[in-house]
Amino acid sequence: MFDFLEGYDVLGAFWMTVKLTALSAVGSLVWGTLLAAMRVSPVPLMRGFGTVYVNIVRNIPLTVIIIFTSLGLADIFGVTMGASDDFKLQGFRLAVLGLVAYTAAFVCEAIRSGINTVPLGQAEAARAIGLGFTQTLRLIVLPQAFRAVIGPLANVLIALTKNTTVAAAIGVAEAATLMKSMIENEAQTLAIGAVFAFGFVVLTLPTGLILGWLGKRLAVKR
Amino acid sequence: MSSVLYDTPGPRARRRNVVLSLVFIALLALLIWWLWQKMDDKGQLKWDLWEPFTTGQAWTTYLLPGLGNTLKAAALAMVIALPLGALFGIARLSDHRWIRVPAGAVVEFFRAIPVLLLMLFANEFYVRSTDIGSDERPLYAVVTGLVLYNASVLAEVVRAGILALPKGQTEAAYAIGLRKGQTMTSILLPQAVTVMLPAIVSQLVVIVKDTALGGVLLQYSELLSARSTLAANYANVIPSFIVVAIIFIVVNFTLTSFASWLEGRLRRSKRGTGTVLTGEDVEELNAAEVGGTLSTGTGGGI
């Protein structure tokens, strides 16, 4: 029944999707947190930069960003991500870079909304005992904010998983790329579609359930 | 400027902020200088490459038709997805389990799948099962993919919009003797539509962004693929990317601003219940569920 799968590395393609997701998730979490810290920082210039970055990146289609990493960053600016001789690896790393740049804007907004859920008294108490901005953020506010945004961040992660398919636009051999060539060459369109749909349900469903449960468990009880 | 996170800066803090600002400016300047240098090396700064955008031809031949196609696909997708979404959203609120459960399954299924896969699949389906011409097919495929995904997101928006209405509305409707169907069509839906408007406009941003997928992978001639024909003609890679990005930003920023204007207006309005549903609310309502309204996934609320 599944003989149409022969000759295709479906698991390998989904493994590529998982790798793209995992690396981009870590990268965008770090960059997104930094952006969020900038957006609430006492330095007006950093606040401005954070706001401008988020508003620009959120309004550009991810496809434009991904294509730009290949045609613009790699071809014009010579950013080959240390893989100028390995075209496949270069495409993969550029895709991760694009996904990080894009997803970080959403991570930043999620964390910023999380910062807003921390009661005023927490930050006031922190300042009252003499903590500075970085200390207040690092020791008091962010630990509480992160626990509050596990749910929203899970949504960002799920969206990121689905967004990795855009890497197909620069030829990264992930799930969407493989599905495109499979449905063009094989007769069982519906079965192939079902296999790939199932793959994404398997990737996204547990993420939502586990992180949703974790978010409820870890939420600061108030 | 002060906030709860830090005290109003004193003399030392102000000095430190100035130093930090200077360091930050230096870093930014370094980045810009590097970009400028590289662009100069590759000749991307030559006026020849920018000049087409000051004349009408680049706009009338490439950019405006591209933008037109982007907006056409987005508008078609929204117009078709909205009633479908309303149908499924209401079905999910049904009292009958045999309606509620299948509707929920369909909605969750299509929200879990990347919109690109839906487009690719729709395209192949049209190739094999219909005789839609190859000129029209990309539009059909793009709109189908967008409709399937966004109808399921809008179903959640509709459901959340109806649930956000005060319970008294339903109770009052029952009290004056309306039946369930009447309550839905003449009491709940009209109010829910107003409540949902900002969320629907935010979703439009997601749709506009997702049309770009069809341009690259299905050869639908929207704005992003118009860019590549334009760049092939004038050899202006970077300038064309910048212009296209600006167009997207202007369109989406207008939509976002319109959504928040609507939201503020609805919150302040004396008529109605003052409940508003923004993109972010939808996001929160679904925190633990599959999906998320982020465009190709990412976008929606956030």
Chai-1 contact restraints between the chains, C-beta under 6 A:
chainA,res_idxA,chainB,res_idxB,connection_type,confidence,min_distance_angstrom,max_distance_angstrom,comment,restraint_id
A,V40,B,L5,contact,1.0,0.0,6.0,A-B,restraint_1
A,P42,B,Y6,contact,1.0,0.0,6.0,A-B,restraint_2
A,P42,B,N17,contact,1.0,0.0,6.0,A-B,restraint_3
A,V43,B,N17,contact,1.0,0.0,6.0,A-B,restraint_4
A,V43,B,L20,contact,1.0,0.0,6.0,A-B,restraint_5
A,V43,B,S21,contact,1.0,0.0,6.0,A-B,restraint_6
A,L45,B,S21,contact,1.0,0.0,6.0,A-B,restraint_7
A,L45,B,F24,contact,1.0,0.0,6.0,A-B,restraint_8
A,M46,B,F24,contact,1.0,0.0,6.0,A-B,restraint_9
A,N59,B,I249,contact,1.0,0.0,6.0,A-B,restraint_10
A,N59,B,N252,contact,1.0,0.0,6.0,A-B,restraint_11
A,N59,B,F253,contact,1.0,0.0,6.0,A-B,restraint_12
A,I60,B,A245,contact,1.0,0.0,6.0,A-B,restraint_13
A,I60,B,F248,contact,1.0,0.0,6.0,A-B,restraint_14
A,P61,B,K209,contact,1.0,0.0,6.0,A-B,restraint_15
A,P61,B,A212,contact,1.0,0.0,6.0,A-B,restraint_16
A,L62,B,T296,contact,1.0,0.0,6.0,A-B,restraint_17
A,T63,B,A212,contact,1.0,0.0,6.0,A-B,restraint_18
A,T63,B,L213,contact,1.0,0.0,6.0,A-B,restraint_19
A,T63,B,V216,contact,1.0,0.0,6.0,A-B,restraint_20
A,V64,B,A212,contact,1.0,0.0,6.0,A-B,restraint_21
A,V64,B,L224,contact,1.0,0.0,6.0,A-B,restraint_22
A,F68,B,F241,contact,1.0,0.0,6.0,A-B,restraint_23
A,L71,B,V237,contact,1.0,0.0,6.0,A-B,restraint_24
A,G72,B,F241,contact,1.0,0.0,6.0,A-B,restraint_25
A,I76,B,K42,contact,1.0,0.0,6.0,A-B,restraint_26
A,I76,B,V237,contact,1.0,0.0,6.0,A-B,restraint_27
A,I76,B,I238,contact,1.0,0.0,6.0,A-B,restraint_28
A,F77,B,K38,contact,1.0,0.0,6.0,A-B,restraint_29
A,F106,B,T298,contact,1.0,0.0,6.0,A-B,restraint_30
A,F106,B,I302,contact,1.0,0.0,6.0,A-B,restraint_31
A,E109,B,I302,contact,1.0,0.0,6.0,A-B,restraint_32
A,L120,B,V4,contact,1.0,0.0,6.0,A-B,restraint_33
A,A123,B,V4,contact,1.0,0.0,6.0,A-B,restraint_34
A,A123,B,L5,contact,1.0,0.0,6.0,A-B,restraint_35
A,R127,B,D7,contact,1.0,0.0,6.0,A-B,restraint_36
A,F133,B,L5,contact,1.0,0.0,6.0,A-B,restraint_37
A,F133,B,Y6,contact,1.0,0.0,6.0,A-B,restraint_38
A,T136,B,L5,contact,1.0,0.0,6.0,A-B,restraint_39
A,G151,B,A287,contact,1.0,0.0,6.0,A-B,restraint_40
A,N155,B,E283,contact,1.0,0.0,6.0,A-B,restraint_41
A,N155,B,G292,contact,1.0,0.0,6.0,A-B,restraint_42
A,I158,B,G292,contact,1.0,0.0,6.0,A-B,restraint_43
A,A159,B,G292,contact,1.0,0.0,6.0,A-B,restraint_44
A,A159,B,L294,contact,1.0,0.0,6.0,A-B,restraint_45
A,A159,B,G297,contact,1.0,0.0,6.0,A-B,restraint_46
A,A159,B,T298,contact,1.0,0.0,6.0,A-B,restraint_47
A,K162,B,P114,contact,1.0,0.0,6.0,A-B,restraint_48
A,K162,B,G297,contact,1.0,0.0,6.0,A-B,restraint_49
A,N163,B,T296,contact,1.0,0.0,6.0,A-B,restraint_50
A,N163,B,G297,contact,1.0,0.0,6.0,A-B,restraint_51
A,N163,B,T298,contact,1.0,0.0,6.0,A-B,restraint_52
A,T165,B,P114,contact,1.0,0.0,6.0,A-B,restraint_53
A,T165,B,L116,contact,1.0,0.0,6.0,A-B,restraint_54
A,V166,B,T296,contact,1.0,0.0,6.0,A-B,restraint_55
A,A169,B,V216,contact,1.0,0.0,6.0,A-B,restraint_56
A,A176,B,L116,contact,1.0,0.0,6.0,A-B,restraint_57
A,A176,B,L117,contact,1.0,0.0,6.0,A-B,restraint_58
A,K180,B,L120,contact,1.0,0.0,6.0,A-B,restraint_59
A,I183,B,E124,contact,1.0,0.0,6.0,A-B,restraint_60
A,T189,B,E124,contact,1.0,0.0,6.0,A-B,restraint_61
A,G193,B,F121,contact,1.0,0.0,6.0,A-B,restraint_62
A,F196,B,L117,contact,1.0,0.0,6.0,A-B,restraint_63
A,A197,B,I113,contact,1.0,0.0,6.0,A-B,restraint_64
A,F200,B,A112,contact,1.0,0.0,6.0,A-B,restraint_65
A,F200,B,I113,contact,1.0,0.0,6.0,A-B,restraint_66
A,V201,B,A112,contact,1.0,0.0,6.0,A-B,restraint_67
A,T204,B,A112,contact,1.0,0.0,6.0,A-B,restraint_68
A,T204,B,V290,contact,1.0,0.0,6.0,A-B,restraint_69
A,L205,B,V290,contact,1.0,0.0,6.0,A-B,restraint_70
A,G208,B,E289,contact,1.0,0.0,6.0,A-B,restraint_71
A,G208,B,V290,contact,1.0,0.0,6.0,A-B,restraint_72
A,G212,B,A288,contact,1.0,0.0,6.0,A-B,restraint_73
